[in-house]
Amino acid sequence: MSDRQSNALAAPTGLGARKNLVLLVLCAQLFLDSMDVSLMGVALPEMQRDMGLSAEQLQWIISGYAVAYGGFLLLGGRAADLFGRRRMFFWATVVFAAVSLVGGLVTSGWLLILTRVIKGIAAAFIAPAALSIITTTFREGPERNRAMSMFGLTGASGYAAGLVFSGLLTSLSWRLTFFVPFVVAALVLLTVRSVIAPDERVDGRRPGFDALGALTATGGVLLLVFALTRAPEVGWGSATTVVSLVVSVLLLIAFVAVQNRRDDPLVDLSIFRSRTLSTANVVGIVWACATIGWQFIALLYLQDVLDYSALKAGMAIVPMAVSILVAVNIAPKVIAKVGLRVPAVIGLLLQGAGIFLFLRAGEDASYPAVLLPALILHGLGNGTSFLSFNIAGVSGVADNKQGLAASLIQSAVQLGGGLGVAVGAAVLAGSAGGAGVGAYHHAFIAVGVFSLVGALASAIGLGAPKATGEVGAAAEAPAGVESGRA
């Protein structure tokens, strides 16, 4: 952290109090982002009835956000490093607030989708900026781990709150699911400039902006997420899916070639020399494949097999969210004692066990006896492993690359989520024609295996590599801090 940032944080309120205010503002925005995602699920049927939306339009209210968010994360992370983290956080939140307000006022289905796409782009700039502000404000080690645990706790809380409040808000008007995020974002904007330290002024030559790299990376990831999102509906062999995947691969190959030639690349590929960071990104992908793929399948099971209403299904998942809250509150203490590997491995095994316990669920499964234990176990493992690989993904990274590291780990989760849903949907459709509980069991097995892969990767790659020489951060890392351990 720069002297200017340190002095700003040590303002009259005191270093600790100032840092807590910074964390509070950033967590408020994360709470909003997480709540905004879960708010949409229950409100969709009411939106469809009120606005006469087609099934395709309805799907893109969710998918449009996901595709835009996943596609622009790398660009958002690098922009935070180049142009200022507070600046990116502030202006992206302005856009987020504005399109939330507009979304609650529009009367056209495609305009509603457009607001969701723009909101996804804004979130892709907010998320890495917020996470990199945390990682450059709080020292690597126990202090950062506590801050990251609060960040994760806030995300889980926001998601759970969205599940609860979406039903209440939708019962009044689905438009409130857009207006409430606008109000929260506006409150965040009122505090950003007075709480978060100004961006460090860059003297001399500012690193160039890799426009070609941004174009190829954003286009490649956008098409990849789009293909993964659409494939379950249009088919893996459809022209849309095949063309999107082929062009995506070509663009990503071009991106790597561009990065190797640029003096100021969008993504400094040498960052992947860190075994810990590389492993964290792999774990992030398979973690999301498992948990988001499972969530997609489980919510379908609850509504299609057990005949739960959308609101009841959302409420049924709340104990899992509560378990995540417990896990991310306890995990920093465990990480401080044993490092990142053990909690990551145990967390992913618990998450997988929770998924596999859904194999006990039949056509009339008892919620207290069958579903609740699986949800709690899944939540405990989910929160523990989530915090572990997120800390690993930014450990030992120089301050001027924290935005990049943050966007990489978030991109991994976004891509993994799309892949997990695609795998789950494909198995459901291909297993006995998608009919019966057996199809759901096969899908649970398919996504549960990803948790086991993540546990194995964590056991191998989240050790304690040398603290020197990794991603050029040795000179900037606190003395005695190993890249692979907190």
Helices and strands as residue ranges (DSSP letters): H 3-9, H 15-51, H 55-83, H 85-103, H 109-137, H 142-172, H 176-195, H 211-234, H 239-261, G 269-273, H 275-300, I 301-305, H 310-338, H 341-356, G 357-360, I 367-371, H 372-394, G 399-401, H 402-430, G 432-434, H 437-461
